[in-house]
Amino acid sequence: MIFSSVFFIFMFLPMTLLAYFLVPQAFKNVVILIASLIFYAWGEPVYILLMIFSIVYNYVCGLEMDYYKKRGNQKAAKLAFIMSVVVNLGILGFFKYYGFLLENINAVLPIEIPYRELALPIGISFYTFQTLSYVIDVYLDKVAVQKNIIYFGTYISMFPQLIAGPIVRYADIETQLEHRMESPAKFGDGVAWFLRGLGKKVLLANNIGMAYDAIAALPAGEMSVVSAWIGCAAYTFQIYFDFSGYSDMAIGLGKMFGFDFMQNFDYPYVSTSITEFWRRWHISLGSWFREYVYIPLGGNRVSTPKVVRNIFVVWFLTGFWHGAAWNFIFWGLYYGILLFLEKYVLKQVLERVPNAVKHIYTMIFVMIGWVLFFSPGMGSALTYIGTMFGIGAKGFIDGTSVYYLTNYLLLFIILIICSVPYTYKKFAQYSFGKRQDNYKFAAVCYILIFVLCTAYLVNATYNPFLYFRF
């Protein structure tokens, strides 16, 4: 089940909200937990057992750590912590990486180890990191152990952000699980967030995605330089509006149920450096790696060689987290190299050049990075990048590129306008100003988004979120 579906919008969500607001306060988390398990089991019922195991196992591990810590048995508490981390990473590794591992072993060794491709449990990368944040923080005494399994299960399985984030650390939501305030104003704010995200996904990401799909399907030798750049630009906008749209919907759904989730995107395409880009893109993932990997390794408080090591460890893991393929690993290391260069080589140069130049530099390298990300392998990635720079291209421009440039020019302009904070800032200033008529304007805009998205979804046959595959 996905947020941008007619069934979710007109059946699942209204029924869940109705049940949630009808039951007494003590049973609200029960409603969310049951709804979340149904939501998760909708597409892959067998993996609901994996979700339930994750909830129960980590709940028990948390209790064990707390029990032994209170009795001064640090060794036993540490063992419970290690077992929890090993089991969580082991499950993630088995479902996500064992095929990749055997594939590479078969490529190196003169034997063929047979293996069966496993369907990846949706959202396993996200909820595994949430679970790890809990057990790590409990072990380090940063949060109190959760003794209510309903509250804990709600945290792990909460359907608004279960499938594709944002990654919610337990420390950020601990109090909200027991004490949160619902209100008409907060509910309305949540509806606005949800509709903005729905519009991003359905009206923007899905439509520009058609241009990317068509160009990506062209044989390498039949793609011009301009076509390659148009395809890359299309994906650049598609993944942003697709993923940020999901995150906005998740934040909106959370607000409807009284929760406050962290913002996951902050207009990353206005960045003037790669460093700034990663402060604005997938903020919850960056925060997780900084909190649980980079800082424990010493962060930037250690010697320069160790700081460099820490950067590359984090970015290797960031790439590998996204997928079990070499192109994802190289994508992570690619950003590790760029961030290293900005920190130690290009810092003074970037400080002297105009912001416009820095923005162009940033977007060129971000777009090249997306080629590594969307390509099925390193060979095709290098071929596509070569085409972008004239190597093996079918000329500089051809009829295909003119066709897509002409037909999608207006959409590209709209995408650019919607990618900068100025647009929404002005909309918010006008819509939520002091005059009553301004509120009417905002209401009309949101109703229009809802109607257009519904009309699109009624006829849509395929509109999954890109990050579901991670």
C-alpha positions as a LaTeX table, in Angstrom:
\begin{tabular}{lrrr}
\hline
Residue & $x$ (\AA) & $y$ (\AA) & $z$ (\AA) \\
\hline
Met1 & 0.00 & 0.00 & 0.00 \\
Ile2 & 1.30 & 3.43 & $-0.87$ \\
Phe3 & 0.23 & 6.91 & 0.21 \\
Ser4 & $-0.42$ & 8.04 & $-3.36$ \\
Ser5 & $-3.18$ & 5.52 & $-4.03$ \\
Val6 & $-6.94$ & 5.91 & $-4.17$ \\
Phe7 & $-7.44$ & 3.10 & $-1.65$ \\
Phe8 & $-5.13$ & 4.66 & 0.92 \\
Ile9 & $-6.54$ & 8.18 & 0.57 \\
Phe10 & $-10.24$ & 7.30 & 0.47 \\
Met11 & $-10.41$ & 4.09 & 2.54 \\
Phe12 & $-7.45$ & 3.21 & 4.75 \\
Leu13 & $-6.60$ & 6.68 & 6.04 \\
Pro14 & $-10.17$ & 7.85 & 6.81 \\
Met15 & $-11.00$ & 4.58 & 8.58 \\
Thr16 & $-7.80$ & 4.75 & 10.63 \\
Leu17 & $-8.38$ & 8.39 & 11.58 \\
Leu18 & $-11.98$ & 7.66 & 12.52 \\
Ala19 & $-10.95$ & 4.78 & 14.79 \\
Tyr20 & $-8.08$ & 6.85 & 16.25 \\
Phe21 & $-10.24$ & 9.81 & 17.27 \\
Leu22 & $-13.12$ & 7.67 & 18.52 \\
Val23 & $-11.16$ & 5.55 & 21.00 \\
Pro24 & $-10.05$ & 6.81 & 24.42 \\
Gln25 & $-6.54$ & 8.25 & 24.80 \\
Ala26 & $-5.21$ & 5.02 & 26.32 \\
Phe27 & $-6.00$ & 3.05 & 23.14 \\
Lys28 & $-4.78$ & 5.48 & 20.49 \\
Asn29 & $-1.38$ & 3.80 & 20.12 \\
Val30 & $-3.15$ & 0.45 & 19.82 \\
Val31 & $-5.07$ & 1.79 & 16.82 \\
Ile32 & $-1.86$ & 3.08 & 15.21 \\
Leu33 & $-0.06$ & $-0.23$ & 15.86 \\
Ile34 & $-2.84$ & $-2.36$ & 14.37 \\
Ala35 & $-3.22$ & $-0.02$ & 11.39 \\
Ser36 & 0.55 & $-0.06$ & 10.84 \\
Leu37 & 0.74 & $-3.85$ & 10.83 \\
Ile38 & $-2.15$ & $-4.04$ & 8.35 \\
Phe39 & $-0.48$ & $-1.36$ & 6.21 \\
Tyr40 & 2.81 & $-3.27$ & 6.18 \\
Ala41 & 1.21 & $-6.66$ & 5.53 \\
Trp42 & $-0.92$ & $-5.36$ & 2.66 \\
Gly43 & 1.65 & $-5.99$ & $-0.07$ \\
Glu44 & 3.84 & $-8.73$ & 1.47 \\
Pro45 & 1.91 & $-10.58$ & 4.21 \\
Val46 & 4.75 & $-13.01$ & 4.95 \\
Tyr47 & 7.10 & $-10.21$ & 6.07 \\
Ile48 & 4.73 & $-9.13$ & 8.81 \\
Leu49 & 6.27 & $-12.00$ & 10.80 \\
Leu50 & 9.68 & $-10.35$ & 10.37 \\
Met51 & 8.27 & $-7.04$ & 11.61 \\
Ile52 & 6.66 & $-8.67$ & 14.67 \\
Phe53 & 9.89 & $-10.52$ & 15.44 \\
Ser54 & 11.86 & $-7.26$ & 15.22 \\
Ile55 & 9.45 & $-5.57$ & 17.63 \\
Val56 & 9.42 & $-8.39$ & 20.20 \\
Tyr57 & 13.13 & $-9.22$ & 20.02 \\
Asn58 & 14.36 & $-5.65$ & 20.41 \\
Tyr59 & 11.79 & $-4.94$ & 23.10 \\
Val60 & 13.15 & $-7.88$ & 25.10 \\
Cys61 & 16.77 & $-6.82$ & 24.45 \\
Gly62 & 15.98 & $-3.37$ & 25.78 \\
Leu63 & 14.52 & $-4.87$ & 28.95 \\
Glu64 & 17.55 & $-7.13$ & 29.32 \\
Met65 & 19.99 & $-4.25$ & 29.04 \\
Asp66 & 18.03 & $-2.26$ & 31.59 \\
Tyr67 & 17.76 & $-5.24$ & 33.96 \\
Tyr68 & 21.49 & $-5.98$ & 33.96 \\
Lys69 & 22.51 & $-2.32$ & 34.14 \\
Lys70 & 20.41 & $-1.78$ & 37.27 \\
Arg71 & 22.16 & $-4.74$ & 38.87 \\
Gly72 & 25.62 & $-3.55$ & 37.94 \\
Asn73 & 26.23 & $-6.39$ & 35.49 \\
Gln74 & 27.70 & $-4.30$ & 32.69 \\
Lys75 & 29.15 & $-7.35$ & 30.94 \\
Ala76 & 25.73 & $-9.01$ & 30.55 \\
Ala77 & 24.18 & $-5.70$ & 29.43 \\
Lys78 & 26.89 & $-5.33$ & 26.81 \\
Leu79 & 26.28 & $-8.87$ & 25.59 \\
Ala80 & 22.54 & $-8.16$ & 25.21 \\
Phe81 & 23.41 & $-4.98$ & 23.31 \\
Ile82 & 25.85 & $-6.75$ & 20.98 \\
Met83 & 23.37 & $-9.54$ & 20.29 \\
Ser84 & 20.67 & $-7.01$ & 19.40 \\
Val85 & 22.95 & $-5.14$ & 16.99 \\
Val86 & 24.21 & $-8.39$ & 15.42 \\
Val87 & 20.70 & $-9.79$ & 14.92 \\
Asn88 & 19.35 & $-6.53$ & 13.46 \\
Leu89 & 22.26 & $-6.10$ & 11.07 \\
Gly90 & 22.22 & $-9.83$ & 10.32 \\
Ile91 & 18.58 & $-9.71$ & 9.20 \\
Leu92 & 19.23 & $-6.61$ & 7.11 \\
Gly93 & 22.37 & $-8.17$ & 5.64 \\
Phe94 & 20.67 & $-11.46$ & 4.81 \\
Phe95 & 17.73 & $-9.98$ & 2.96 \\
Lys96 & 19.57 & $-7.11$ & 1.32 \\
Tyr97 & 23.17 & $-8.22$ & 0.74 \\
Tyr98 & 23.54 & $-11.99$ & 0.67 \\
Gly99 & 22.75 & $-12.18$ & $-3.06$ \\
Phe100 & 25.30 & $-9.44$ & $-3.78$ \\
Leu101 & 27.91 & $-11.28$ & $-1.69$ \\
Leu102 & 27.36 & $-14.64$ & $-3.42$ \\
Glu103 & 27.31 & $-12.99$ & $-6.83$ \\
Asn104 & 30.74 & $-11.49$ & $-6.21$ \\
Ile105 & 32.09 & $-14.74$ & $-4.72$ \\
Asn106 & 30.92 & $-16.59$ & $-7.85$ \\
Ala107 & 32.65 & $-13.98$ & $-10.00$ \\
Val108 & 35.97 & $-14.48$ & $-8.20$ \\
Leu109 & 36.07 & $-18.19$ & $-7.40$ \\
Pro110 & 36.07 & $-21.00$ & $-9.99$ \\
Ile111 & 32.83 & $-22.37$ & $-8.56$ \\
Glu112 & 29.19 & $-21.49$ & $-8.86$ \\
Ile113 & 27.29 & $-21.23$ & $-5.58$ \\
Pro114 & 23.57 & $-21.34$ & $-6.40$ \\
Tyr115 & 21.32 & $-18.89$ & $-4.60$ \\
Arg116 & 17.76 & $-17.67$ & $-4.79$ \\
Glu117 & 16.90 & $-14.02$ & $-5.16$ \\
Leu118 & 14.86 & $-12.84$ & $-2.18$ \\
Ala119 & 12.23 & $-10.14$ & $-2.30$ \\
Leu120 & 13.48 & $-7.25$ & $-0.18$ \\
Pro121 & 11.14 & $-6.51$ & 2.73 \\
Ile122 & 9.84 & $-3.00$ & 2.08 \\
Gly123 & 11.34 & $-0.39$ & 4.36 \\
Ile124 & 13.74 & $-2.79$ & 6.10 \\
Ser125 & 16.66 & $-0.34$ & 5.80 \\
Phe126 & 14.60 & 2.39 & 7.47 \\
Tyr127 & 13.03 & 0.49 & 10.35 \\
Thr128 & 16.29 & $-1.36$ & 11.08 \\
Phe129 & 18.05 & 1.98 & 11.61 \\
Gln130 & 15.19 & 3.13 & 13.84 \\
Thr131 & 15.50 & $-0.04$ & 15.91 \\
Leu132 & 19.26 & 0.40 & 16.19 \\
Ser133 & 18.83 & 3.98 & 17.38 \\
Tyr134 & 16.72 & 2.65 & 20.24 \\
Val135 & 19.02 & $-0.15$ & 21.40 \\
Ile136 & 22.14 & 2.03 & 21.10 \\
Asp137 & 20.59 & 4.91 & 23.05 \\
Val138 & 19.26 & 2.57 & 25.74 \\
Tyr139 & 22.68 & 0.96 & 26.12 \\
Leu140 & 24.37 & 4.37 & 26.36 \\
Asp141 & 21.73 & 5.59 & 28.86 \\
Lys142 & 20.61 & 8.36 & 26.53 \\
Val143 & 16.99 & 7.24 & 26.77 \\
Ala144 & 15.00 & 5.20 & 29.25 \\
Val145 & 13.98 & 1.68 & 28.31 \\
Gln146 & 10.46 & 1.40 & 26.92 \\
Lys147 & 8.52 & $-1.06$ & 29.07 \\
Asn148 & 5.23 & $-0.77$ & 27.19 \\
Ile149 & 5.39 & $-3.09$ & 24.18 \\
Ile150 & 2.47 & $-1.29$ & 22.51 \\
Tyr151 & 4.38 & 2.00 & 22.61 \\
Phe152 & 7.53 & 0.30 & 21.36 \\
Gly153 & 5.69 & $-1.52$ & 18.58 \\
Thr154 & 4.07 & 1.75 & 17.56 \\
Tyr155 & 7.49 & 3.38 & 17.28 \\
Ile156 & 8.98 & 0.61 & 15.13 \\
Ser157 & 6.01 & 0.02 & 12.83 \\
Met158 & 4.35 & 3.45 & 12.60 \\
Phe159 & 2.95 & 3.48 & 9.07 \\
Pro160 & 3.41 & 7.20 & 8.25 \\
Gln161 & 7.20 & 6.82 & 8.13 \\
Leu162 & 7.64 & 3.03 & 8.07 \\
Ile163 & 8.40 & 2.46 & 4.41 \\
Ala164 & 10.71 & 5.29 & 3.34 \\
Gly165 & 11.37 & 7.50 & 6.33 \\
Pro166 & 12.15 & 9.98 & 7.58 \\
Ile167 & 14.28 & 7.89 & 9.95 \\
Val168 & 12.92 & 8.81 & 13.37 \\
Arg169 & 15.30 & 8.36 & 16.28 \\
Tyr170 & 13.66 & 6.98 & 19.41 \\
Ala171 & 15.04 & 9.88 & 21.46 \\
Asp172 & 13.09 & 12.32 & 19.28 \\
Ile173 & 9.78 & 10.57 & 19.72 \\
Glu174 & 10.05 & 9.01 & 23.18 \\
Thr175 & 7.84 & 11.58 & 24.91 \\
Gln176 & 5.37 & 11.81 & 22.04 \\
Leu177 & 4.56 & 8.10 & 22.27 \\
Glu178 & 2.95 & 8.68 & 25.65 \\
His179 & 2.11 & 12.39 & 25.66 \\
Arg180 & 1.15 & 14.26 & 22.51 \\
Met181 & $-1.44$ & 16.84 & 21.69 \\
Glu182 & $-3.87$ & 16.59 & 18.81 \\
Ser183 & $-5.67$ & 19.74 & 17.73 \\
Pro184 & $-7.70$ & 21.00 & 14.76 \\
Ala185 & $-4.88$ & 23.42 & 13.87 \\
Lys186 & $-2.26$ & 20.67 & 13.93 \\
Phe187 & $-4.53$ & 18.34 & 11.97 \\
Gly188 & $-5.07$ & 21.04 & 9.34 \\
Asp189 & $-1.32$ & 21.64 & 9.14 \\
Gly190 & $-0.87$ & 17.90 & 8.63 \\
Val191 & $-3.41$ & 17.88 & 5.80 \\
Ala192 & $-1.52$ & 20.74 & 4.11 \\
Trp193 & 1.79 & 18.88 & 4.43 \\
Phe194 & 0.19 & 15.72 & 3.04 \\
Leu195 & $-1.36$ & 17.49 & 0.05 \\
Arg196 & 1.88 & 19.29 & $-0.79$ \\
Gly197 & 3.69 & 15.97 & $-0.72$ \\
Leu198 & 0.98 & 14.31 & $-2.78$ \\
Gly199 & 1.25 & 17.07 & $-5.37$ \\
Lys200 & 5.02 & 16.71 & $-5.49$ \\
Lys201 & 4.74 & 13.00 & $-6.10$ \\
Val202 & 1.76 & 12.74 & $-8.42$ \\
Leu203 & 1.84 & 15.97 & $-10.42$ \\
Leu204 & 5.59 & 16.60 & $-10.60$ \\
Ala205 & 7.67 & 13.46 & $-9.97$ \\
Asn206 & 5.45 & 11.05 & $-11.92$ \\
Asn207 & 5.23 & 13.31 & $-14.97$ \\
Ile208 & 8.92 & 14.17 & $-15.24$ \\
Gly209 & 9.66 & 10.52 & $-14.56$ \\
Met210 & 8.07 & 9.64 & $-17.91$ \\
Ala211 & 10.71 & 11.74 & $-19.67$ \\
Tyr212 & 13.51 & 10.02 & $-17.75$ \\
Asp213 & 12.11 & 6.53 & $-18.45$ \\
Ala214 & 11.85 & 7.21 & $-22.17$ \\
Ile215 & 15.37 & 8.62 & $-22.49$ \\
Ala216 & 16.94 & 5.96 & $-20.25$ \\
Ala217 & 15.45 & 3.30 & $-22.53$ \\
Leu218 & 17.38 & 4.63 & $-25.53$ \\
Pro219 & 20.36 & 2.48 & $-26.60$ \\
Ala220 & 23.66 & 4.06 & $-25.62$ \\
Gly221 & 24.76 & 4.70 & $-29.20$ \\
Glu222 & 21.48 & 6.40 & $-30.08$ \\
Met223 & 21.58 & 9.07 & $-27.38$ \\
Ser224 & 22.84 & 12.59 & $-28.03$ \\
Val225 & 24.65 & 14.77 & $-25.50$ \\
Val226 & 21.59 & 16.95 & $-24.96$ \\
Ser227 & 19.31 & 13.91 & $-24.59$ \\
Ala228 & 21.62 & 12.48 & $-21.93$ \\
Trp229 & 21.57 & 15.73 & $-19.96$ \\
Ile230 & 17.78 & 16.02 & $-20.30$ \\
Gly231 & 17.38 & 12.46 & $-19.00$ \\
Cys232 & 19.73 & 13.14 & $-16.10$ \\
Ala233 & 17.95 & 16.42 & $-15.28$ \\
Ala234 & 14.60 & 14.61 & $-15.39$ \\
Tyr235 & 15.80 & 12.01 & $-12.88$ \\
Thr236 & 17.36 & 14.74 & $-10.73$ \\
Phe237 & 13.95 & 16.35 & $-10.33$ \\
Gln238 & 12.05 & 13.06 & $-10.20$ \\
Ile239 & 13.94 & 11.64 & $-7.24$ \\
Tyr240 & 13.77 & 14.91 & $-5.32$ \\
Phe241 & 10.03 & 15.45 & $-5.73$ \\
Asp242 & 9.33 & 11.74 & $-5.31$ \\
Phe243 & 11.31 & 11.29 & $-2.09$ \\
Ser244 & 10.64 & 14.71 & $-0.57$ \\
Gly245 & 6.99 & 14.24 & $-1.51$ \\
Tyr246 & 6.87 & 10.99 & 0.47 \\
Ser247 & 8.62 & 12.65 & 3.41 \\
Asp248 & 6.17 & 15.57 & 3.36 \\
Met249 & 3.24 & 13.14 & 3.33 \\
Ala250 & 4.80 & 11.22 & 6.23 \\
Ile251 & 5.25 & 14.43 & 8.23 \\
Gly252 & 1.67 & 15.42 & 7.43 \\
Leu253 & 0.27 & 12.05 & 8.50 \\
Gly254 & 2.29 & 12.25 & 11.69 \\
Lys255 & 0.77 & 15.64 & 12.52 \\
Met256 & $-2.74$ & 14.27 & 11.91 \\
Phe257 & $-2.04$ & 11.74 & 14.68 \\
Gly258 & $-0.36$ & 14.30 & 16.93 \\
Phe259 & 3.30 & 13.48 & 16.15 \\
Asp260 & 6.07 & 15.83 & 15.05 \\
Phe261 & 8.65 & 14.26 & 12.74 \\
Met262 & 11.82 & 16.00 & 11.63 \\
Gln263 & 11.98 & 17.70 & 8.24 \\
Asn264 & 13.82 & 15.45 & 5.81 \\
Phe265 & 14.56 & 17.89 & 2.96 \\
Asp266 & 15.42 & 21.59 & 2.95 \\
Tyr267 & 15.51 & 22.62 & $-0.72$ \\
Pro268 & 18.79 & 20.82 & $-1.50$ \\
Tyr269 & 19.00 & 22.06 & $-5.09$ \\
Val270 & 19.74 & 25.62 & $-3.98$ \\
Ser271 & 23.03 & 24.45 & $-2.43$ \\
Thr272 & 26.33 & 26.11 & $-3.32$ \\
Ser273 & 28.52 & 23.19 & $-2.24$ \\
Ile274 & 28.33 & 19.42 & $-1.92$ \\
Thr275 & 28.67 & 19.83 & 1.84 \\
Glu276 & 25.62 & 22.07 & 1.93 \\
Phe277 & 23.72 & 19.71 & $-0.37$ \\
Trp278 & 24.11 & 16.87 & 2.14 \\
Arg279 & 22.96 & 19.10 & 4.97 \\
Arg280 & 19.74 & 19.62 & 3.04 \\
Trp281 & 19.18 & 16.19 & 1.42 \\
His282 & 17.80 & 13.18 & 3.37 \\
Ile283 & 18.53 & 14.98 & 6.64 \\
Ser284 & 17.38 & 12.11 & 8.85 \\
Leu285 & 19.84 & 9.64 & 7.26 \\
Gly286 & 22.72 & 12.11 & 7.53 \\
Ser287 & 21.86 & 12.75 & 11.16 \\
Trp288 & 21.76 & 9.00 & 11.87 \\
Phe289 & 25.19 & 8.35 & 10.40 \\
Arg290 & 26.65 & 11.41 & 12.13 \\
Glu291 & 25.23 & 10.37 & 15.51 \\
Tyr292 & 25.93 & 6.65 & 15.39 \\
Val293 & 28.97 & 6.28 & 13.12 \\
Tyr294 & 30.88 & 9.52 & 12.51 \\
Ile295 & 30.92 & 10.87 & 16.10 \\
Pro296 & 31.70 & 7.48 & 17.74 \\
Leu297 & 34.67 & 7.16 & 15.36 \\
Gly298 & 35.94 & 10.51 & 16.64 \\
Gly299 & 34.25 & 12.86 & 14.18 \\
Asn300 & 36.48 & 15.84 & 13.39 \\
Arg301 & 38.03 & 15.91 & 16.87 \\
Val302 & 40.81 & 13.52 & 15.90 \\
Ser303 & 43.88 & 13.80 & 13.68 \\
Thr304 & 43.46 & 14.67 & 10.01 \\
Pro305 & 44.15 & 11.12 & 8.74 \\
Lys306 & 41.48 & 9.80 & 11.09 \\
Val307 & 39.01 & 12.47 & 10.05 \\
Val308 & 39.56 & 11.43 & 6.43 \\
Arg309 & 39.07 & 7.80 & 7.46 \\
Asn310 & 35.84 & 8.72 & 9.23 \\
Ile311 & 34.52 & 10.55 & 6.16 \\
Phe312 & 35.15 & 7.59 & 3.88 \\
Val313 & 33.76 & 5.04 & 6.34 \\
Val314 & 30.53 & 7.02 & 6.63 \\
Trp315 & 30.17 & 7.47 & 2.89 \\
Phe316 & 31.01 & 3.88 & 2.08 \\
Leu317 & 28.26 & 2.83 & 4.49 \\
Thr318 & 25.89 & 5.47 & 3.11 \\
Gly319 & 26.32 & 4.10 & $-0.40$ \\
Phe320 & 26.05 & 0.48 & 0.71 \\
Trp321 & 22.93 & 1.27 & 2.78 \\
His322 & 21.18 & 2.43 & $-0.38$ \\
Gly323 & 21.66 & $-0.81$ & $-2.25$ \\
Ala324 & 23.58 & $-4.03$ & $-2.73$ \\
Ala325 & 25.41 & $-3.07$ & $-5.91$ \\
Trp326 & 28.81 & $-1.64$ & $-6.79$ \\
Asn327 & 27.32 & 1.51 & $-8.32$ \\
Phe328 & 25.84 & 2.43 & $-4.91$ \\
Ile329 & 29.17 & 1.83 & $-3.20$ \\
Phe330 & 30.96 & 4.00 & $-5.76$ \\
Trp331 & 28.18 & 6.59 & $-5.43$ \\
Gly332 & 28.89 & 6.82 & $-1.70$ \\
Leu333 & 32.66 & 6.96 & $-2.19$ \\
Tyr334 & 32.18 & 9.54 & $-4.94$ \\
Tyr335 & 30.57 & 11.86 & $-2.40$ \\
Gly336 & 33.24 & 10.97 & 0.15 \\
Ile337 & 35.88 & 12.18 & $-2.31$ \\
Leu338 & 33.96 & 15.38 & $-3.09$ \\
Leu339 & 33.46 & 16.19 & 0.60 \\
Phe340 & 37.13 & 15.47 & 1.29 \\
Leu341 & 38.14 & 17.83 & $-1.53$ \\
Glu342 & 35.81 & 20.58 & $-0.29$ \\
Lys343 & 37.13 & 20.27 & 3.24 \\
Tyr344 & 40.86 & 20.11 & 2.51 \\
Val345 & 41.52 & 21.28 & $-1.07$ \\
Leu346 & 38.74 & 23.46 & $-2.50$ \\
Lys347 & 37.59 & 25.32 & 0.61 \\
Gln348 & 39.45 & 28.58 & $-0.03$ \\
Val349 & 38.72 & 28.47 & $-3.77$ \\
Leu350 & 34.97 & 28.05 & $-3.18$ \\
Glu351 & 34.95 & 30.94 & $-0.71$ \\
Arg352 & 36.21 & 33.30 & $-3.42$ \\
Val353 & 33.96 & 32.41 & $-6.37$ \\
Pro354 & 30.43 & 33.83 & $-6.86$ \\
Asn355 & 27.46 & 31.88 & $-5.54$ \\
Ala356 & 26.13 & 31.37 & $-9.06$ \\
Val357 & 29.32 & 29.57 & $-10.07$ \\
Lys358 & 29.27 & 27.49 & $-6.89$ \\
His359 & 25.67 & 26.53 & $-7.54$ \\
Ile360 & 26.46 & 25.40 & $-11.10$ \\
Tyr361 & 29.46 & 23.42 & $-9.83$ \\
Thr362 & 27.31 & 21.75 & $-7.17$ \\
Met363 & 24.48 & 20.80 & $-9.50$ \\
Ile364 & 26.81 & 19.37 & $-12.15$ \\
Phe365 & 28.43 & 17.03 & $-9.63$ \\
Val366 & 25.07 & 16.16 & $-8.04$ \\
Met367 & 23.68 & 15.23 & $-11.46$ \\
Ile368 & 26.72 & 13.09 & $-12.24$ \\
Gly369 & 26.17 & 11.43 & $-8.88$ \\
Trp370 & 22.57 & 10.62 & $-9.82$ \\
Val371 & 23.84 & 8.78 & $-12.90$ \\
Leu372 & 25.81 & 6.48 & $-10.60$ \\
Phe373 & 22.66 & 6.12 & $-8.52$ \\
Phe374 & 20.11 & 5.31 & $-11.22$ \\
Ser375 & 22.29 & 3.11 & $-13.42$ \\
Pro376 & 21.92 & $-0.68$ & $-13.14$ \\
Gly377 & 25.70 & $-1.10$ & $-12.92$ \\
Met378 & 29.01 & 0.72 & $-13.12$ \\
Gly379 & 29.48 & $-0.09$ & $-16.81$ \\
Ser380 & 26.21 & 1.54 & $-17.83$ \\
Ala381 & 26.88 & 4.45 & $-15.46$ \\
Leu382 & 30.25 & 5.20 & $-17.06$ \\
Thr383 & 28.71 & 4.85 & $-20.53$ \\
Tyr384 & 25.94 & 7.31 & $-19.67$ \\
Ile385 & 28.38 & 9.81 & $-18.13$ \\
Gly386 & 30.56 & 9.48 & $-21.23$ \\
Thr387 & 27.55 & 10.27 & $-23.42$ \\
Met388 & 26.84 & 13.38 & $-21.34$ \\
Phe389 & 30.31 & 14.63 & $-22.24$ \\
Gly390 & 30.27 & 13.56 & $-25.89$ \\
Ile391 & 31.98 & 10.18 & $-25.66$ \\
Gly392 & 30.03 & 7.70 & $-27.77$ \\
Ala393 & 27.15 & 10.14 & $-28.18$ \\
Lys394 & 24.95 & 10.43 & $-31.26$ \\
Gly395 & 26.03 & 13.99 & $-31.89$ \\
Phe396 & 25.42 & 16.99 & $-29.69$ \\
Ile397 & 21.68 & 17.37 & $-30.34$ \\
Asp398 & 19.16 & 15.40 & $-32.36$ \\
Gly399 & 15.45 & 15.17 & $-33.03$ \\
Thr400 & 14.82 & 13.16 & $-29.87$ \\
Ser401 & 16.41 & 15.77 & $-27.62$ \\
Val402 & 14.51 & 18.58 & $-29.38$ \\
Tyr403 & 11.25 & 16.66 & $-28.88$ \\
Tyr404 & 11.76 & 16.16 & $-25.14$ \\
Leu405 & 13.11 & 19.65 & $-24.63$ \\
Thr406 & 10.09 & 21.14 & $-26.38$ \\
Asn407 & 7.47 & 18.96 & $-24.72$ \\
Tyr408 & 8.87 & 19.14 & $-21.19$ \\
Leu409 & 10.22 & 22.70 & $-21.13$ \\
Leu410 & 7.24 & 24.11 & $-19.24$ \\
Leu411 & 7.37 & 21.25 & $-16.72$ \\
Phe412 & 11.09 & 21.82 & $-16.19$ \\
Ile413 & 10.40 & 25.50 & $-15.49$ \\
Ile414 & 7.71 & 24.55 & $-12.95$ \\
Leu415 & 10.09 & 22.04 & $-11.32$ \\
Ile416 & 12.79 & 24.70 & $-10.99$ \\
Ile417 & 10.31 & 27.17 & $-9.48$ \\
Cys418 & 9.12 & 24.56 & $-6.97$ \\
Ser419 & 12.70 & 23.62 & $-6.03$ \\
Val420 & 13.52 & 26.95 & $-4.40$ \\
Pro421 & 12.32 & 28.11 & $-0.96$ \\
Tyr422 & 11.26 & 31.53 & $-2.27$ \\
Thr423 & 8.18 & 30.03 & $-3.97$ \\
Tyr424 & 6.63 & 28.44 & $-0.90$ \\
Lys425 & 7.74 & 31.31 & 1.33 \\
Lys426 & 5.78 & 33.76 & $-0.79$ \\
Phe427 & 2.81 & 31.40 & $-0.97$ \\
Ala428 & 2.80 & 31.03 & 2.83 \\
Gln429 & 3.17 & 34.79 & 3.39 \\
Tyr430 & 0.20 & 35.53 & 1.19 \\
Ser431 & $-1.98$ & 32.54 & 2.08 \\
Phe432 & $-1.62$ & 32.76 & 5.84 \\
Gly433 & $-1.48$ & 36.50 & 6.26 \\
Lys434 & $-3.88$ & 38.67 & 8.21 \\
Arg435 & $-6.62$ & 38.98 & 5.60 \\
Gln436 & $-9.38$ & 36.36 & 5.66 \\
Asp437 & $-9.44$ & 36.20 & 1.85 \\
Asn438 & $-5.87$ & 34.90 & 1.90 \\
Tyr439 & $-6.99$ & 31.76 & 3.72 \\
Lys440 & $-9.60$ & 31.21 & 1.02 \\
Phe441 & $-6.87$ & 31.38 & $-1.61$ \\
Ala442 & $-4.83$ & 28.73 & 0.23 \\
Ala443 & $-7.90$ & 26.50 & 0.58 \\
Val444 & $-8.61$ & 26.77 & $-3.16$ \\
Cys445 & $-4.99$ & 25.88 & $-3.96$ \\
Tyr446 & $-5.01$ & 22.78 & $-1.75$ \\
Ile447 & $-8.41$ & 21.66 & $-3.04$ \\
Leu448 & $-7.13$ & 22.05 & $-6.59$ \\
Ile449 & $-4.05$ & 19.93 & $-5.79$ \\
Phe450 & $-6.29$ & 17.26 & $-4.27$ \\
Val451 & $-8.69$ & 17.20 & $-7.23$ \\
Leu452 & $-5.89$ & 17.06 & $-9.83$ \\
Cys453 & $-4.05$ & 14.32 & $-7.93$ \\
Thr454 & $-7.24$ & 12.28 & $-7.55$ \\
Ala455 & $-8.01$ & 12.59 & $-11.26$ \\
Tyr456 & $-4.48$ & 11.45 & $-12.06$ \\
Leu457 & $-4.54$ & 8.52 & $-9.61$ \\
Val458 & $-7.87$ & 7.19 & $-10.87$ \\
Asn459 & $-6.24$ & 6.49 & $-14.23$ \\
Ala460 & $-2.71$ & 5.74 & $-13.03$ \\
Thr461 & $-1.46$ & 2.18 & $-13.32$ \\
Tyr462 & 2.04 & 2.61 & $-11.90$ \\
Asn463 & 3.31 & 5.18 & $-9.41$ \\
Pro464 & 5.54 & 3.57 & $-6.77$ \\
Phe465 & 7.96 & 5.64 & $-4.72$ \\
Leu466 & 11.57 & 5.32 & $-5.88$ \\
Tyr467 & 12.94 & 4.86 & $-2.36$ \\
Phe468 & 10.79 & 1.78 & $-1.73$ \\
Arg469 & 13.56 & $-0.26$ & $-3.39$ \\
Phe470 & 16.04 & 0.78 & $-0.71$ \\
\hline
\end{tabular}
